[in-house]
Amino acid sequence: MSMFCYQCQETAKGTGCQIKGVCGKNEEVAKLQDLLIYTLKGISEIVVKGKLDVQSLGDINHEVLKSLFITITNANFDEEAIENQITKMMKIRDGLKNKISGMTFSEASNFQVFSRAEMLKKASEAGVLSMKDEDIRSLRELITYGIKGMAAYTHHALNLEKENLEIYKFIYEGLAATINDDLKVNDLVTLTLKTGELGVTAMALLDEANTSKYGNPEVTQVNIGVRNNPGILISGHDLTDLEQLLEQTKGTGVDVYTHSEMLPAHYYPAFKKYDHFVGNYGNAWWKQVGEFESFNGPILFTTNCIVPPKSEEVRNRIFTSGAAGYPGCTHIEKDSNGKKDFGPIIEMAKNLKAPTEIETGSIVGGFAHAQVMTLADKVVDAVKPGAIKKFFVMAGCDGRMKSREYYTAFAEKLRKNTVILTAGCAKYRYNKLPLGDIGGIPRVLDAGQCNDSYSLAVIALKLKEVFGLDDINQLPVAYNIAWYEQKAVIVLLALLHLGVKNIHLGPTLPAFLSPNVAKVLVDTFGIAGIDTVDSDVEMFMAQ
């Protein structure tokens, strides 16, 4: 095989991509990402063994976050950018090692490569399959993917000047553990649960960062039509990029639209003052190939969720920022003051046609934990007499597989006395369906982005208090979650840490779970897959 990757749900044949990633990454990108992760593990080993003060590492912590984010599925396809990041992190690694004397380190902390050819050769030696024990490999990858998701959320919080040193400490601890051959299965299972614990910390940090800067999300009607002005489409997840773009487009005659996971930006009070912040264009990330054609204007990717464009014309309209990257697309970095110049995007927009309308109307969202708890009395009054029989947490990711039509059919077949709690782009499978409401409570409550799955956990914990229950699993809440990439992995581990059991995960269980590791999750936490829509609806309602 020329490469091996099985970190996302759509991995080839449900076992692993071996020639080219289903996501679109080629062999070189896959191997360079592997080597970047291997380099980070070497840095982590030095930090942990050398007992280095994490607070003193400063920008090194930030570069580690960015490096992890670069390797998330659909984030960065730019070989040169990844190669440069490897070189930068090797220099950082060697600089840290030079501060410590008299210690022996592993190959991850010592290897030297000076060309792309050498990098690719080393990556082949240090990739996922270098660990032969299937169960150890499975747990190491589960921890690594959880840390990638944790790093993404921590990176967003950092952009809003919020940090937590405990998260950095754990990232180093966790990555170092994945090259420690003294750790056995039980040790790694314990570390997996600790990954979930720090995942909760990371999501809480980002929630605080977002709400302290932009206010608590509010129930909002979001326009899904278009106006006649030229437009810029912003995708990804980063709200600081959106804020700067909105400020720089004021008075220019250029409208700004959100795409996919940026939809929840409309729920924040701080963004409602921009009258050129028009609405949301399109659907989940995977439909972008067609929707970017009809948008006509430039697209800004702030984070992951890039699908390789099929036409040169569309690629010329794509700009990237932060950890995102694609060959041939203009990349915009921040200056020393943390500011980004989006002038080139604005100028391009002025010279292109307005978006072509693909749908009309509006969708409702903004049901994060603060907003839902203002409705607590209404919710309790609906639950007690059975007007609301059950809540279904259907957070997570969307994807291209036909099997994901399950989630649309599931939402349609749920009984009218049920409410869907959602976050992430999984919502696009059902957020435009006419599912109605229960006593004024919409049957689809959208909390926001994938990281706002934290909101759903907070809601559940608060409802447990409201109903005077001892266990979160006594609530009339069922979990039927779709996953795609590594941020969904940390959400899952966070829910497990919070004590949530009997989570159903689909459309397939992760390929990186060995049979023995999967059995541990099934036996300990009741993790299960999905079946047919009809059988699953009956099963959940009977619980």
N, C-alpha and C positions, 0 to 999 in steps of 0.2 A: 504494500500500500504506500501511496505517496504522502499521506497525512492521516491523522486520526483525530476526530473530534466528536464528542457526544454530549456536549453541554446544553443543547437546546432540545425542545420537544420534537421538532421536525427532523431530527437527525436521520440520515438515510437508513431505510429498512428498519427503523426503530432500534438500531444497534450502533451505528456510528458512521460518519462520513469519512471515506477513505481515499477519494480521488479529488473531489471538490465539495465545499460546503453547500448544503441546501440553501443556506443563507446567502450564498454568492461569493464567499471568500475563496480564494485560490490556495494552492498548496503553500506558496511562500508566505502569504498572510497568516495562515494557520500555524505554520512552524515558527514564524517570528513572534506570534502571540504566545506560543508555548515557551519560547526562550525568554520572553519578557517576564512571564510568571515565574519561571525558574530563577531568574535574576532577583526578583523580589523575594523569593524564598531564601536566597543567599543573604540578602540584606537583613531579612528578619532573623535568621540564625545569628548573625553578628550582633544585632541589637539585643536579642534575648540572652545569648551566652555572655556577651560583654556587659550585661546589665546597664545598658546605656539609658540615660535619662530621656524619655520620650519628649518631654517638654522642650528640651534643648535641641531637638532635631529640627524643629521649625519647618522650613520649606521642604525638607526631606519627606516629612509626613505627607505633605500636600502632593508631592511628586509620586509617592506610592499610591495615593488615592487615584490620581489621574491615570497612572499606569494600569491599575486594576480595571478602571472604567474603560480604557481603550480596548480591553480584551473581551468585553461583554458582547454578546451576539448582536450583529447589525450595527455596531458602533463605529468601527474604524477599519477601512479596507485599504488604507494607504501604506504600502510596503515601506516607502522611504520614511514616513513619519514614525512607524513602529521601530524601524531600524535605528533611527536617531534617538528614540526613547530608550532603547536597549543600551546604546552607547552611553547615554547620560546616566542611566541607573547603574551601569557597571562602574563608572567613575565615582559615583556616590558610594557604592559598595566598597570599592577599594580604599576610598578616603576614610570610611568608618573603620575598616579593618586595620588601617595603619595606626589608629588610635589605641589599639589593643595589642598587647604582647603576650607571648607565652601560651597561646590557645591554638587548638587544632580545629579546623573547620572543614566542612564537607566540600565536595566538588562544586556545589552551587555557589559557594562563597569564593571559589578560587579560579574557576575557568576563565580563560582569556580568548577572545575572538576579535579579529580586526577587519573583517570583511563580511559582506553578506553571505558569501559562499561558506565561510567558516561558521557563521551564525546558523545557517540552515543545517549544516552537518551536526553541530552541537545540539540543535533542537531535536534532531532525529534520535539522538542518544538520550535526551532528557525529557521526552514527551510523556504523555499520559500512560502509555503502555510500558514504560520503563519499569514500573512496579508490577511484578508478575503475580503477586498474591491478589486474587480478585476482590476479596472482601476488604483488605487494607486499601487497595486502589479505590474501591467504591467510596469508602468513608473519607479518604483524603480528598477525592474530587468533590464530594458533597460539601465538605468544609470549605474547600477552595471556592466553589461556586457561590456558597452562602456569603463568603467574605467579599466576593466580587459585587454582589448585590448590596451588601452593607456599605462598601466603599462608594458605590454610586450615590446612595442617599446621603452619606456623610459629605461627599463632594458638593452636592447641592446646598447642604447646610453651610459648608465652608464659604461658598459664594455669597452667602448672606451673613458672613462673619460670625458664625456660630460653630464652636468646636467642643469636643469632649475628649480629653486625653485618654480616658479609659477605652474608647473605641480604637484609637491608634495602638495602645498597648496590646489589645486583643488581636488586632490584625497581625502584628508581628508574632505574637504567641501562636496564633492559629497557623500562619504560613510556615513558621519554623517547625511546627509539629508535623507538617506533611512531608518533611524530609528526615524525620527522626525515626530511624529503624527500631529504636528501643520501644516505641509505643505500639501496643497491641490493639486488638479490636475493641476491647472494653474501654481502653483509654480514649480511643478515637470516638466512640459512641458518646462518652461524657463530654468530649470537646465539641461534638456536633450540637449537643443541647446548649452548651455555653455559647455557641455561635448564634443560636436562636435568642438567647438572653441579650446579647449585645446587639442583635438585630432590632429588638424592641427599643433599646437605647438609641440606636441610630434613627429609627423612624420617629421616635418621640422628639429627638433633637431637630429633625427636619420640620416636623409639625410646628414646633415652637418657633423655628426660624421663619417659616412661611407666614404664620399667623401674627407674629409680633411685628413683621414688616408690612404685611398686606391686609391684615384683619382676618377675622374668622369668616370662612365661606358662608354665603347667604343663598337662600333659594332664589334661583335665577332662571329666567327664560332666555335661552341662547338662540339667536337667529342662525338658520342654516342656509339662507339664501345669499344673494350677492347684491352689490351696488354697481354703479357704472364707472367708478373710479378705478385707476390701476391699483393693484394690490400686492402685498407681500404675505406669503404663507409661512408661518413659524411652526416648526415641528419639534419633537423631542419632549423635554421635561423641565428645562431650566427657566425659572421665573425671572431671574435677574437679567437674562438676555432679553426676555420679552419687555421688561420695564425699560431697559435702555433703548430698545427698538421703538417703543411707543413714544418715548421722549424725543428721539431723533426724527421721527416722522411727523411730529406735530406741525401743522400748517403747511405741509408739503403737497397736499392733495392726494397722498397715497394712503390707502386703507390697509389695515392689518387684520389678517384672519388666522385663527388657530387651526391646527391639524392634529388629529388623533389624540395623544396623551396631553396635548396643550389645551384641550377643550376646558378643563376645570379652571383655567386661569380666569375665565369669565365670572366665576363664582366669588372671587375676592373683591371686597369693596374698593381697594386702592386702584383697581384697573377700570372701574366704571366711570371715572372722570374723563376718559379718552373717547371722544365722540367718533374717532376714526378707527376704534377697535370694534370691528363690524360684527363678527360672528365666527362660526366654525365652518370650515369647508371640508367636506368629505367624511371619511369613515376611519376605520382602523388602519394601522401602518401598512399592512400588506396590500391594500388597494391603491397605494400611491402611484403605481406605474401608470394607470389610466388617469387618475385624478390630477396628477401633476401636469399631464398633457393639457387638460382642459382649464387648469387654473391660469395659465398663460404668463403669470408673473414669476418673480424669483422666489425661491424657497430657502429658508434658513433652518438648518439642522443644529439644534443646540446640544443634542446628546444622541443616543442610539436610536434605532428604528429605521435606518437607511436600507432601502432595497436598491441594488444596483440598477441604475436607469438604463432603459433599452435604447434610447436615442441620444445622440450627441447634443441635440437642441435642448433637451431637458437637463442633461448634465451641465451644460453651460449656465443654466439658471439656478443650480444648486450651490449654496454656500454652507460651509461647516464652521463649527466653533467648539472650543473646549476639547473634550476627549473624542469627538466625532471627526471623521475624515474619510475622504474618497478621492482616488487619484483623478487629477484634472479639474477638481472643484476648488474654488478659492476658499482658503481657510483664514478665518479672522481670529486673531489672538488678542487678549487684553493687554493694555499697556501697564506701566509700573504702578498706575493708580487704580488698576482693576477695571478700566473703561475700555469699551470696544467701539471701533469706528465702523458703523454700518452704512456709511455714506455710499460705498459702491453698490450695495443692494438697493438703496433708495433711488439712486440715479438710474439703475437698470429698470426698476419698476416704472419710473416715469415714462420710459420709452417703449413699454410693452402694453398690450391690450388688457382691458379689464377682465376679470375672471368670467368664464362661461358658467352660467347657472346650471347646476346638476340636480338640485332639489330646492324645495321651499318649505317654509314653516319654522318651527322652533322645537327645541327639546329642553327639558327641565333638569336642573341639577343643583348641587350645593348643599347636599345633606351630609356634611361632615359632623363630627361628634358634638360640637357646640350647638349647631343648628338643630340636630335631632333631639338633643336633650331639652331644648325649649319646647319640644312637642311631647315630652315624656308623659305628661298627664293624659294627653290625647291618645298616645300609644297604649298606655295602661288601660284606659277606658275601652279601647277597642279589643285588647287581648282578653280581658276578664270575661266578657260575654261570648267570646268566640268569633267576633267580627273579623279579627285577625287570628287565624289558627296557627300560622307558622311563618317565621322569617327564613329566607334562604339567602345565605351569603354566596354570591356568584361573582366574587372578585377575581382578578387575575388578568390573563393575557388573551388576545385573539391571535389567530394564525390562519394560514392558507389551506390547511387540510380540510377536505370535504367532511371529515368526521366532526368538525366543529359546528356543523349545522345542528348537531345534537343540542347545543345550548340555546339556539333560537327555538327549536321545537319544545325543549324542556320548559322554557319561559312561557310559551304559548299554552302548554298543557297544564301548567300549574293551576290549581283551583283558585277561584276569585277571592278566597279568603286568605290568601298568602301575599307576602310582600318580599320583593327582591332587594337585598342590600348589595351594592356593587361598588367597585373601584377598579381602575385600570382600564385598558382598552377592550377587555372582555365585554364591556357594556354595549359595544357597538353591535353585538349579536341580537340585542333586544331593546335598546333604549329608544328606538323609534317605533316600537310596536304600540298599538292602541290598547294597552292593558288596563287603563282606567285607574280608579282610586278606591280607597276604603274610607268613607267618612271624611273625605278631604285629604287623606294621606295617599300620595301617589304610590302605585304598586311597584315602581322602580325608584329606589332612593340611591342616587349616585353621590358617593362621598368624594370622588375626585380621581387623582392619579393612582398608579399602582402602590406608591408609598403610602397613600391614604387608606390602604387596607388597615393600617394602624388605627384609623378612626373607627373602623368597624369593630375592631377588638375593644376599643375604649367604650363604644356604645354597648357592646355585649356585657362588659364588666359593670357598667353603670346600671344596666337593666337588671343584672343579677342582684345588685343592691336594692333597687327599687322594689323588686319582687320578693326580697328577703330570702334569697336562695343561698345555699352553702357552696354550690358547685356551678361553674359556668355552663357545664354540660346539661344542667337541669332546665335551662332555658328552652323555649320552643324555637330553637335556631338550628338549622341544618346547613352544612358546608358542602357545596358542590362547586369546586374551584377549577378553573382552566389555567394551565400554566404554559409558558413558552420559554422564558430565558431565566437568567440567574437572579434577577430581582424578585421573581416569583419564588425562587428557592429560599431566599432569606425571609420572605413573607411566610412561607410554610413553616420554616424552623421557628420563627417568632411565635406563630400560633401554637405550635407544639410546646414551646417554653411556657406560654400562658395557660397551658393545661387543656387546650381544646382537643377533643378526641373525635374520632369517627369522621375525619375529613375525607371526602371523595375527591380524587384528583384525576383530571383527564385532559385531553382525550386519551392519552396513554400515560402510564407511569414512566418516570425517568429511566432512560437506558443506562445511566451510570449507577443505578442501584443493582448490586449483585443480588441473586436470589436470597442469600442469607441476610444481607442488610435489609432488603425489602421485608423479609419475614420479621425482623426485629421491629420495624416500623408498624407492620400490621398487628403483631402480637401486643406491642406496648401501647400504641396510640390508635389502633383501629383504622389506619390508613387503608383506603380501598380505591379501586378504579371505578369506571362507570360501566353501565350495562345499556339496555335499551331505554329510550325515553319513558315509555309507559311503565316498565317494571321499576325504574328508578323513582318515578313520581309516586307510585304506590308504596314503595319501600320507605321513602322519606316521610310520607304522610302517616304511615303506620307507626313510626317511631314515637 
